[in-house]
Protein backbone atom coordinates (compact mmCIF):
# COMPACT_ATOMS: atom_id res chain seq x y z
CA UNK A 1 0.00 0.00 0.00
CA UNK A 2 2.88 2.39 0.82
CA UNK A 3 4.43 1.75 -2.60
CA UNK A 4 1.09 2.53 -4.28
CA UNK A 5 0.63 5.79 -2.36
CA UNK A 6 4.23 6.79 -3.08
CA UNK A 7 3.73 6.18 -6.80
CA UNK A 8 0.53 8.25 -6.77
CA UNK A 9 2.30 11.12 -4.98
CA UNK A 10 5.09 11.11 -7.57
CA UNK A 11 2.60 11.49 -10.45
CA UNK A 12 -0.40 13.25 -8.84
CA UNK A 13 -1.90 14.77 -11.98
CA UNK A 14 -1.77 11.56 -14.00
CA UNK A 15 -3.22 9.63 -11.05
CA UNK A 16 -6.01 12.19 -10.65
CA UNK A 17 -6.80 11.98 -14.38
CA UNK A 18 -6.99 8.18 -14.20
CA UNK A 19 -9.19 8.36 -11.10
CA UNK A 20 -11.62 10.85 -12.69
CA UNK A 21 -11.92 8.78 -15.88
CA UNK A 22 -12.69 5.68 -13.81
CA UNK A 23 -15.06 7.61 -11.53
CA UNK A 24 -17.26 9.01 -14.31
CA UNK A 25 -17.19 5.76 -16.28
CA UNK A 26 -18.29 3.72 -13.26
CA UNK A 27 -20.85 6.26 -12.06
CA UNK A 28 -22.61 6.45 -15.44
CA UNK A 29 -22.44 2.65 -15.80
CA UNK A 30 -24.08 2.17 -12.39
CA UNK A 31 -26.79 4.71 -13.24
CA UNK A 32 -27.59 2.71 -16.38
CA UNK A 33 -27.54 -0.57 -14.45
CA UNK A 34 -29.88 0.67 -11.72
CA UNK A 35 -32.23 2.29 -14.27
CA UNK A 36 -32.52 -0.91 -16.29
CA UNK A 37 -33.01 -2.93 -13.09
CA UNK A 38 -35.86 -0.64 -12.00
CA UNK A 39 -37.54 -0.80 -15.40
CA UNK A 40 -37.15 -4.57 -15.62
CA UNK A 41 -38.55 -4.95 -12.12
CA UNK A 42 -41.50 -2.70 -12.99
CA UNK A 43 -42.10 -4.71 -16.14
CA UNK A 44 -42.12 -7.99 -14.22
CA UNK A 45 -44.46 -6.50 -11.62
CA UNK A 46 -46.93 -5.32 -14.27
CA UNK A 47 -46.64 -8.64 -16.07
CA UNK A 48 -47.79 -10.48 -12.94
CA UNK A 49 -50.87 -8.28 -12.56
CA UNK A 50 -54.20 -9.30 -14.11
CA UNK A 51 -54.01 -8.59 -17.83
CA UNK A 52 -57.59 -7.30 -17.94
CA UNK A 53 -59.49 -5.97 -14.95
CA UNK A 54 -63.21 -5.14 -15.19
CA UNK A 55 -64.61 -2.82 -12.52
CA UNK A 56 -68.38 -3.10 -12.08
CA UNK A 57 -70.76 -0.48 -10.85
CA UNK A 58 -70.92 -0.38 -7.05
CA UNK A 59 -74.55 -1.56 -6.88
CA UNK A 60 -74.17 -4.39 -9.38
CA UNK A 61 -75.60 -7.64 -7.90
CA UNK A 62 -73.23 -10.57 -7.67
CA UNK A 63 -75.52 -12.70 -9.84
CA UNK A 64 -74.91 -10.37 -12.77
CA UNK A 65 -71.15 -10.39 -12.19
CA UNK A 66 -71.15 -14.19 -12.01
CA UNK A 67 -73.07 -14.29 -15.28
CA UNK A 68 -70.33 -12.30 -17.00
CA UNK A 69 -67.73 -14.52 -15.33
CA UNK A 70 -69.40 -17.70 -16.56
CA UNK A 71 -69.72 -16.36 -20.10
CA UNK A 72 -66.01 -15.53 -20.17
CA UNK A 73 -65.13 -18.97 -18.85
CA UNK A 74 -67.33 -20.59 -21.48
CA UNK A 75 -65.59 -18.64 -24.25
CA UNK A 76 -62.43 -20.79 -23.80
CA UNK A 77 -60.32 -17.64 -24.06
CA UNK A 78 -59.59 -17.25 -20.36
CA UNK A 79 -56.70 -18.93 -18.58
CA UNK A 80 -57.80 -17.91 -15.11
CA UNK A 81 -60.29 -15.52 -13.58
CA UNK A 82 -60.77 -14.16 -10.07
CA UNK A 83 -63.74 -12.35 -8.59
CA UNK A 84 -62.80 -9.56 -6.16
CA UNK A 85 -65.77 -8.65 -3.98
CA UNK A 86 -66.28 -5.22 -2.41
CA UNK A 87 -65.13 -6.56 0.95
CA UNK A 88 -61.98 -8.11 -0.53
CA UNK A 89 -61.25 -4.91 -2.42
CA UNK A 90 -61.51 -3.06 0.88
CA UNK A 91 -59.08 -5.49 2.53
CA UNK A 92 -56.61 -4.94 -0.31
CA UNK A 93 -57.07 -1.17 0.02
CA UNK A 94 -56.39 -1.34 3.76
CA UNK A 95 -53.25 -3.39 3.19
CA UNK A 96 -51.90 -0.91 0.64
CA UNK A 97 -52.66 2.12 2.81
CA UNK A 98 -51.97 0.73 6.28
CA UNK A 99 -49.45 3.51 6.93
CA UNK A 100 -51.94 6.28 6.11
CA UNK A 101 -54.81 6.33 8.66
CA UNK A 102 -56.43 9.35 7.00
CA UNK A 103 -57.02 7.45 3.76
CA UNK A 104 -58.42 4.49 5.69
CA UNK A 105 -60.97 6.70 7.45
CA UNK A 106 -62.19 8.16 4.16
CA UNK A 107 -63.02 4.84 2.49
CA UNK A 108 -65.37 1.99 3.33
CA UNK A 109 -66.22 -1.24 1.53
CA UNK A 110 -69.54 0.25 0.37
CA UNK A 111 -67.91 2.66 -2.07
CA UNK A 112 -65.37 0.26 -3.59
CA UNK A 113 -66.47 -1.52 -6.78
CA UNK A 114 -66.36 -5.29 -7.25
CA UNK A 115 -64.18 -6.51 -10.09
CA UNK A 116 -63.07 -9.42 -12.22
CA UNK A 117 -59.34 -10.03 -12.71
CA UNK A 118 -58.72 -11.95 -15.91
CA UNK A 119 -55.72 -13.68 -17.51
CA UNK A 120 -56.12 -14.56 -21.18
CA UNK A 121 -55.29 -18.00 -22.54
CA UNK A 122 -53.37 -16.35 -25.40
CA UNK A 123 -52.24 -12.72 -25.87
CA UNK A 124 -54.35 -12.28 -29.02
CA UNK A 125 -57.49 -12.90 -26.95
CA UNK A 126 -56.87 -9.82 -24.79
CA UNK A 127 -58.48 -7.24 -27.13
CA UNK A 128 -61.51 -9.51 -27.61
CA UNK A 129 -61.99 -9.96 -23.86
CA UNK A 130 -61.61 -6.24 -23.23
CA UNK A 131 -64.09 -5.40 -25.99
CA UNK A 132 -66.63 -7.88 -24.63
CA UNK A 133 -66.37 -6.39 -21.14
CA UNK A 134 -66.77 -2.82 -22.41
CA UNK A 135 -70.10 -3.78 -23.95
CA UNK A 136 -71.52 -4.98 -20.64
CA UNK A 137 -73.88 -2.33 -19.17
CA UNK A 138 -72.86 -3.13 -15.59
CA UNK A 139 -69.13 -2.67 -16.28
CA UNK A 140 -67.98 0.82 -15.36
CA UNK A 141 -64.31 0.60 -16.34
CA UNK A 142 -61.98 -1.83 -18.10
CA UNK A 143 -58.28 -1.71 -17.29
CA UNK A 144 -56.40 -3.22 -20.23
CA UNK A 145 -52.89 -4.09 -19.03
CA UNK A 146 -51.45 -5.01 -22.43
CA UNK A 147 -50.95 -1.38 -23.45
CA UNK A 148 -48.90 -0.72 -20.33
CA UNK A 149 -46.80 -3.85 -20.83
CA UNK A 150 -46.14 -2.99 -24.49
CA UNK A 151 -45.00 0.51 -23.56
CA UNK A 152 -42.73 -0.76 -20.81
CA UNK A 153 -41.27 -3.39 -23.15
CA UNK A 154 -40.54 -0.71 -25.77
CA UNK A 155 -39.01 1.63 -23.19
CA UNK A 156 -36.89 -1.15 -21.67
CA UNK A 157 -35.66 -2.28 -25.10
CA UNK A 158 -34.73 1.29 -26.07
CA UNK A 159 -32.89 1.78 -22.78
CA UNK A 160 -31.06 -1.54 -23.17
CA UNK A 161 -29.94 -0.74 -26.72
CA UNK A 162 -28.91 2.81 -25.81
CA UNK A 163 -27.13 1.57 -22.70
CA UNK A 164 -25.22 -1.09 -24.64
CA UNK A 165 -23.93 1.48 -27.15
CA UNK A 166 -23.16 4.03 -24.42
CA UNK A 167 -21.49 1.39 -22.25
CA UNK A 168 -19.28 0.25 -25.14
CA UNK A 169 -18.31 3.88 -25.75
CA UNK A 170 -17.49 4.42 -22.06
CA UNK A 171 -15.46 1.21 -21.97
CA UNK A 172 -13.47 2.08 -25.11
CA UNK A 173 -12.81 5.70 -24.10
CA UNK A 174 -11.93 4.66 -20.56
CA UNK A 175 -9.37 2.12 -21.75
CA UNK A 176 -7.86 4.56 -24.28
CA UNK A 177 -7.51 7.42 -21.82
CA UNK A 178 -6.24 5.19 -19.02
CA UNK A 179 -3.74 3.51 -21.34
CA UNK A 180 -2.39 6.88 -22.45
CA UNK A 181 -2.16 8.07 -18.85
CA UNK A 182 -0.48 4.86 -17.74
CA UNK A 183 2.01 5.02 -20.61
CA UNK A 184 3.03 8.51 -19.52
CA UNK A 185 3.54 7.31 -15.94
CA UNK A 186 5.50 4.28 -17.11
CA UNK A 187 7.65 6.47 -19.39
CA UNK A 188 8.80 8.35 -16.29
CA UNK A 189 10.09 5.03 -14.93
CA UNK A 190 11.62 3.86 -18.20
CA UNK A 191 15.19 3.80 -16.87
CA UNK A 192 14.06 1.90 -13.76
CA UNK A 193 12.27 -0.66 -15.93
CA UNK A 194 15.31 -1.09 -18.18
CA UNK A 195 17.49 -1.67 -15.13
CA UNK A 196 15.08 -4.31 -13.75
CA UNK A 197 15.08 -6.09 -17.11
CA UNK A 198 18.88 -6.13 -17.16
CA UNK A 199 18.83 -7.64 -13.67
CA UNK A 200 16.54 -10.43 -14.93
CA UNK A 201 13.19 -9.28 -13.54
CA UNK A 202 10.21 -11.09 -15.04
CA UNK A 203 7.46 -9.29 -16.95
CA UNK A 204 5.01 -10.01 -14.12
CA UNK A 205 7.38 -8.50 -11.54
CA UNK A 206 7.64 -5.30 -13.60
CA UNK A 207 3.93 -5.12 -14.30
CA UNK A 208 2.81 -5.90 -10.76
CA UNK A 209 3.26 -2.38 -9.25
CA UNK A 210 1.34 -0.78 -12.11
CA UNK A 211 -1.43 -3.36 -11.92
CA UNK A 212 -1.68 -2.91 -8.15
CA UNK A 213 -1.91 0.86 -8.51
CA UNK A 214 -4.55 0.50 -11.24
CA UNK A 215 -6.57 -1.91 -9.10
CA UNK A 216 -6.37 0.52 -6.16
CA UNK A 217 -7.58 3.45 -8.29
CA UNK A 218 -10.34 1.27 -9.78
CA UNK A 219 -11.59 0.22 -6.35
CA UNK A 220 -11.35 3.78 -5.03
CA UNK A 221 -13.29 5.13 -8.01
CA UNK A 222 -15.95 2.43 -7.57
CA UNK A 223 -16.31 3.34 -3.88
CA UNK A 224 -16.71 7.07 -4.54
CA UNK A 225 -19.06 6.63 -7.50
CA UNK A 226 -21.18 4.14 -5.55
CA UNK A 227 -21.30 6.57 -2.62
CA UNK A 228 -22.55 9.34 -4.92
CA UNK A 229 -25.17 7.08 -6.49
CA UNK A 230 -26.36 5.87 -3.09
CA UNK A 231 -26.64 9.45 -1.89
CA UNK A 232 -28.76 10.38 -4.93
CA UNK A 233 -31.03 7.38 -4.39
CA UNK A 234 -31.48 8.33 -0.73
CA UNK A 235 -32.29 11.90 -1.77
CA UNK A 236 -34.89 10.60 -4.25
CA UNK A 237 -36.26 8.07 -1.77
CA UNK A 238 -39.32 10.16 -0.84
CA UNK A 239 -40.16 10.84 -4.48
CA UNK A 240 -39.73 7.19 -5.49
CA UNK A 241 -41.82 5.99 -2.54
CA UNK A 242 -44.63 8.35 -3.57
CA UNK A 243 -44.29 7.53 -7.29
CA UNK A 244 -44.30 3.76 -6.67
CA UNK A 245 -47.06 3.96 -4.05
CA UNK A 246 -49.17 0.82 -4.15
CA UNK A 247 -46.35 -1.34 -5.48
CA UNK A 248 -45.00 -3.43 -2.57
CA UNK A 249 -41.69 -4.19 -4.28
CA UNK A 250 -39.90 -4.49 -7.60
CA UNK A 251 -37.81 -7.59 -8.14
CA UNK A 252 -35.74 -9.28 -10.81
CA UNK A 253 -35.92 -12.99 -11.53
CA UNK A 254 -32.40 -14.30 -12.16
CA UNK A 255 -32.64 -18.02 -12.89
CA UNK A 256 -34.28 -19.39 -9.75
CA UNK A 257 -33.45 -16.37 -7.58
CA UNK A 258 -35.59 -13.30 -6.97
CA UNK A 259 -33.59 -10.13 -6.32
CA UNK A 260 -35.54 -7.23 -4.80
CA UNK A 261 -34.66 -3.93 -6.49
CA UNK A 262 -37.11 -1.69 -4.65
CA UNK A 263 -37.32 -0.84 -1.80
CA UNK A 264 -33.53 -0.58 -1.78
CA UNK A 265 -31.95 -3.45 0.09
CA UNK A 266 -28.36 -4.33 1.04
CA UNK A 267 -28.14 -7.30 -1.35
CA UNK A 268 -29.01 -5.31 -4.49
CA UNK A 269 -26.78 -2.40 -3.50
CA UNK A 270 -23.99 -4.83 -2.61
CA UNK A 271 -24.24 -6.49 -6.03
CA UNK A 272 -24.21 -3.07 -7.69
CA UNK A 273 -21.05 -2.09 -5.83
CA UNK A 274 -19.39 -5.45 -6.54
CA UNK A 275 -20.07 -5.12 -10.27
CA UNK A 276 -18.71 -1.56 -10.27
CA UNK A 277 -15.58 -2.61 -8.36
CA UNK A 278 -14.86 -5.56 -10.68
CA UNK A 279 -15.52 -3.40 -13.73
CA UNK A 280 -13.27 -0.60 -12.45
CA UNK A 281 -10.42 -2.95 -11.54
CA UNK A 282 -10.83 -4.74 -14.88
CA UNK A 283 -10.61 -1.53 -16.93
CA UNK A 284 -7.53 -0.39 -15.00
CA UNK A 285 -5.87 -3.79 -15.39
CA UNK A 286 -6.46 -3.89 -19.16
CA UNK A 287 -5.16 -0.33 -19.57
CA UNK A 288 -2.01 -1.06 -17.56
CA UNK A 289 -1.37 -4.31 -19.43
CA UNK A 290 -1.60 -2.47 -22.75
CA UNK A 291 0.59 0.35 -21.47
CA UNK A 292 3.38 -1.88 -20.14
CA UNK A 293 3.40 -4.08 -23.24
CA UNK A 294 5.44 -1.50 -25.14
CA UNK A 295 8.28 -1.64 -22.61
CA UNK A 296 8.30 -5.41 -22.19
CA UNK A 297 8.65 -6.50 -25.79
C-alpha positions as CSV (number, residue, x, y, z in Angstrom):
1,X,0.0,0.0,0.0
2,X,2.9,2.4,0.8
3,X,4.4,1.8,-2.6
4,X,1.1,2.5,-4.3
5,X,0.6,5.8,-2.4
6,X,4.2,6.8,-3.1
7,X,3.7,6.2,-6.8
8,X,0.5,8.2,-6.8
9,X,2.3,11.1,-5.0
10,X,5.1,11.1,-7.6
11,X,2.6,11.5,-10.4
12,X,-0.4,13.3,-8.8
13,X,-1.9,14.8,-12.0
14,X,-1.8,11.6,-14.0
15,X,-3.2,9.6,-11.0
16,X,-6.0,12.2,-10.6
17,X,-6.8,12.0,-14.4
18,X,-7.0,8.2,-14.2
19,X,-9.2,8.4,-11.1
20,X,-11.6,10.8,-12.7
21,X,-11.9,8.8,-15.9
22,X,-12.7,5.7,-13.8
23,X,-15.1,7.6,-11.5
24,X,-17.3,9.0,-14.3
25,X,-17.2,5.8,-16.3
26,X,-18.3,3.7,-13.3
27,X,-20.8,6.3,-12.1
28,X,-22.6,6.4,-15.4
29,X,-22.4,2.7,-15.8
30,X,-24.1,2.2,-12.4
31,X,-26.8,4.7,-13.2
32,X,-27.6,2.7,-16.4
33,X,-27.5,-0.6,-14.4
34,X,-29.9,0.7,-11.7
35,X,-32.2,2.3,-14.3
36,X,-32.5,-0.9,-16.3
37,X,-33.0,-2.9,-13.1
38,X,-35.9,-0.6,-12.0
39,X,-37.5,-0.8,-15.4
40,X,-37.2,-4.6,-15.6
41,X,-38.6,-4.9,-12.1
42,X,-41.5,-2.7,-13.0
43,X,-42.1,-4.7,-16.1
44,X,-42.1,-8.0,-14.2
45,X,-44.5,-6.5,-11.6
46,X,-46.9,-5.3,-14.3
47,X,-46.6,-8.6,-16.1
48,X,-47.8,-10.5,-12.9
49,X,-50.9,-8.3,-12.6
50,X,-54.2,-9.3,-14.1
51,X,-54.0,-8.6,-17.8
52,X,-57.6,-7.3,-17.9
53,X,-59.5,-6.0,-15.0
54,X,-63.2,-5.1,-15.2
55,X,-64.6,-2.8,-12.5
56,X,-68.4,-3.1,-12.1
57,X,-70.8,-0.5,-10.8
58,X,-70.9,-0.4,-7.0
59,X,-74.6,-1.6,-6.9
60,X,-74.2,-4.4,-9.4
61,X,-75.6,-7.6,-7.9
62,X,-73.2,-10.6,-7.7
63,X,-75.5,-12.7,-9.8
64,X,-74.9,-10.4,-12.8
65,X,-71.2,-10.4,-12.2
66,X,-71.2,-14.2,-12.0
67,X,-73.1,-14.3,-15.3
68,X,-70.3,-12.3,-17.0
69,X,-67.7,-14.5,-15.3
70,X,-69.4,-17.7,-16.6
71,X,-69.7,-16.4,-20.1
72,X,-66.0,-15.5,-20.2
73,X,-65.1,-19.0,-18.8
74,X,-67.3,-20.6,-21.5
75,X,-65.6,-18.6,-24.3
76,X,-62.4,-20.8,-23.8
77,X,-60.3,-17.6,-24.1
78,X,-59.6,-17.2,-20.4
79,X,-56.7,-18.9,-18.6
80,X,-57.8,-17.9,-15.1
81,X,-60.3,-15.5,-13.6
82,X,-60.8,-14.2,-10.1
83,X,-63.7,-12.3,-8.6
84,X,-62.8,-9.6,-6.2
85,X,-65.8,-8.6,-4.0
86,X,-66.3,-5.2,-2.4
87,X,-65.1,-6.6,1.0
88,X,-62.0,-8.1,-0.5
89,X,-61.3,-4.9,-2.4
90,X,-61.5,-3.1,0.9
91,X,-59.1,-5.5,2.5
92,X,-56.6,-4.9,-0.3
93,X,-57.1,-1.2,0.0
94,X,-56.4,-1.3,3.8
95,X,-53.2,-3.4,3.2
96,X,-51.9,-0.9,0.6
97,X,-52.7,2.1,2.8
98,X,-52.0,0.7,6.3
99,X,-49.4,3.5,6.9
100,X,-51.9,6.3,6.1
101,X,-54.8,6.3,8.7
102,X,-56.4,9.4,7.0
103,X,-57.0,7.5,3.8
104,X,-58.4,4.5,5.7
105,X,-61.0,6.7,7.5
106,X,-62.2,8.2,4.2
107,X,-63.0,4.8,2.5
108,X,-65.4,2.0,3.3
109,X,-66.2,-1.2,1.5
110,X,-69.5,0.2,0.4
111,X,-67.9,2.7,-2.1
112,X,-65.4,0.3,-3.6
113,X,-66.5,-1.5,-6.8
114,X,-66.4,-5.3,-7.2
115,X,-64.2,-6.5,-10.1
116,X,-63.1,-9.4,-12.2
117,X,-59.3,-10.0,-12.7
118,X,-58.7,-11.9,-15.9
119,X,-55.7,-13.7,-17.5
120,X,-56.1,-14.6,-21.2
121,X,-55.3,-18.0,-22.5
122,X,-53.4,-16.4,-25.4
123,X,-52.2,-12.7,-25.9
124,X,-54.4,-12.3,-29.0
125,X,-57.5,-12.9,-27.0
126,X,-56.9,-9.8,-24.8
127,X,-58.5,-7.2,-27.1
128,X,-61.5,-9.5,-27.6
129,X,-62.0,-10.0,-23.9
130,X,-61.6,-6.2,-23.2
131,X,-64.1,-5.4,-26.0
132,X,-66.6,-7.9,-24.6
133,X,-66.4,-6.4,-21.1
134,X,-66.8,-2.8,-22.4
135,X,-70.1,-3.8,-23.9
136,X,-71.5,-5.0,-20.6
137,X,-73.9,-2.3,-19.2
138,X,-72.9,-3.1,-15.6
139,X,-69.1,-2.7,-16.3
140,X,-68.0,0.8,-15.4
141,X,-64.3,0.6,-16.3
142,X,-62.0,-1.8,-18.1
143,X,-58.3,-1.7,-17.3
144,X,-56.4,-3.2,-20.2
145,X,-52.9,-4.1,-19.0
146,X,-51.5,-5.0,-22.4
147,X,-50.9,-1.4,-23.5
148,X,-48.9,-0.7,-20.3
149,X,-46.8,-3.9,-20.8
150,X,-46.1,-3.0,-24.5
151,X,-45.0,0.5,-23.6
152,X,-42.7,-0.8,-20.8
153,X,-41.3,-3.4,-23.2
154,X,-40.5,-0.7,-25.8
155,X,-39.0,1.6,-23.2
156,X,-36.9,-1.2,-21.7
157,X,-35.7,-2.3,-25.1
158,X,-34.7,1.3,-26.1
159,X,-32.9,1.8,-22.8
160,X,-31.1,-1.5,-23.2
161,X,-29.9,-0.7,-26.7
162,X,-28.9,2.8,-25.8
163,X,-27.1,1.6,-22.7
164,X,-25.2,-1.1,-24.6
165,X,-23.9,1.5,-27.1
166,X,-23.2,4.0,-24.4
167,X,-21.5,1.4,-22.2
168,X,-19.3,0.3,-25.1
169,X,-18.3,3.9,-25.8
170,X,-17.5,4.4,-22.1
171,X,-15.5,1.2,-22.0
172,X,-13.5,2.1,-25.1
173,X,-12.8,5.7,-24.1
174,X,-11.9,4.7,-20.6
175,X,-9.4,2.1,-21.7
176,X,-7.9,4.6,-24.3
177,X,-7.5,7.4,-21.8
178,X,-6.2,5.2,-19.0
179,X,-3.7,3.5,-21.3
180,X,-2.4,6.9,-22.4
181,X,-2.2,8.1,-18.8
182,X,-0.5,4.9,-17.7
183,X,2.0,5.0,-20.6
184,X,3.0,8.5,-19.5
185,X,3.5,7.3,-15.9
186,X,5.5,4.3,-17.1
187,X,7.6,6.5,-19.4
188,X,8.8,8.3,-16.3
189,X,10.1,5.0,-14.9
190,X,11.6,3.9,-18.2
191,X,15.2,3.8,-16.9
192,X,14.1,1.9,-13.8
193,X,12.3,-0.7,-15.9
194,X,15.3,-1.1,-18.2
195,X,17.5,-1.7,-15.1
196,X,15.1,-4.3,-13.7
197,X,15.1,-6.1,-17.1
198,X,18.9,-6.1,-17.2
199,X,18.8,-7.6,-13.7
200,X,16.5,-10.4,-14.9
201,X,13.2,-9.3,-13.5
202,X,10.2,-11.1,-15.0
203,X,7.5,-9.3,-17.0
204,X,5.0,-10.0,-14.1
205,X,7.4,-8.5,-11.5
206,X,7.6,-5.3,-13.6
207,X,3.9,-5.1,-14.3
208,X,2.8,-5.9,-10.8
209,X,3.3,-2.4,-9.2
210,X,1.3,-0.8,-12.1
211,X,-1.4,-3.4,-11.9
212,X,-1.7,-2.9,-8.2
213,X,-1.9,0.9,-8.5
214,X,-4.6,0.5,-11.2
215,X,-6.6,-1.9,-9.1
216,X,-6.4,0.5,-6.2
217,X,-7.6,3.4,-8.3
218,X,-10.3,1.3,-9.8
219,X,-11.6,0.2,-6.4
220,X,-11.3,3.8,-5.0
221,X,-13.3,5.1,-8.0
222,X,-15.9,2.4,-7.6
223,X,-16.3,3.3,-3.9
224,X,-16.7,7.1,-4.5
225,X,-19.1,6.6,-7.5
226,X,-21.2,4.1,-5.6
227,X,-21.3,6.6,-2.6
228,X,-22.6,9.3,-4.9
229,X,-25.2,7.1,-6.5
230,X,-26.4,5.9,-3.1
231,X,-26.6,9.5,-1.9
232,X,-28.8,10.4,-4.9
233,X,-31.0,7.4,-4.4
234,X,-31.5,8.3,-0.7
235,X,-32.3,11.9,-1.8
236,X,-34.9,10.6,-4.2
237,X,-36.3,8.1,-1.8
238,X,-39.3,10.2,-0.8
239,X,-40.2,10.8,-4.5
240,X,-39.7,7.2,-5.5
241,X,-41.8,6.0,-2.5
242,X,-44.6,8.3,-3.6
243,X,-44.3,7.5,-7.3
244,X,-44.3,3.8,-6.7
245,X,-47.1,4.0,-4.1
246,X,-49.2,0.8,-4.1
247,X,-46.3,-1.3,-5.5
248,X,-45.0,-3.4,-2.6
249,X,-41.7,-4.2,-4.3
250,X,-39.9,-4.5,-7.6
251,X,-37.8,-7.6,-8.1
252,X,-35.7,-9.3,-10.8
253,X,-35.9,-13.0,-11.5
254,X,-32.4,-14.3,-12.2
255,X,-32.6,-18.0,-12.9
256,X,-34.3,-19.4,-9.7
257,X,-33.4,-16.4,-7.6
258,X,-35.6,-13.3,-7.0
259,X,-33.6,-10.1,-6.3
260,X,-35.5,-7.2,-4.8
261,X,-34.7,-3.9,-6.5
262,X,-37.1,-1.7,-4.7
263,X,-37.3,-0.8,-1.8
264,X,-33.5,-0.6,-1.8
265,X,-31.9,-3.4,0.1
266,X,-28.4,-4.3,1.0
267,X,-28.1,-7.3,-1.3
268,X,-29.0,-5.3,-4.5
269,X,-26.8,-2.4,-3.5
270,X,-24.0,-4.8,-2.6
271,X,-24.2,-6.5,-6.0
272,X,-24.2,-3.1,-7.7
273,X,-21.0,-2.1,-5.8
274,X,-19.4,-5.5,-6.5
275,X,-20.1,-5.1,-10.3
276,X,-18.7,-1.6,-10.3
277,X,-15.6,-2.6,-8.4
278,X,-14.9,-5.6,-10.7
279,X,-15.5,-3.4,-13.7
280,X,-13.3,-0.6,-12.5
281,X,-10.4,-2.9,-11.5
282,X,-10.8,-4.7,-14.9
283,X,-10.6,-1.5,-16.9
284,X,-7.5,-0.4,-15.0
285,X,-5.9,-3.8,-15.4
286,X,-6.5,-3.9,-19.2
287,X,-5.2,-0.3,-19.6
288,X,-2.0,-1.1,-17.6
289,X,-1.4,-4.3,-19.4
290,X,-1.6,-2.5,-22.7
291,X,0.6,0.3,-21.5
292,X,3.4,-1.9,-20.1
293,X,3.4,-4.1,-23.2
294,X,5.4,-1.5,-25.1
295,X,8.3,-1.6,-22.6
296,X,8.3,-5.4,-22.2
297,X,8.7,-6.5,-25.8
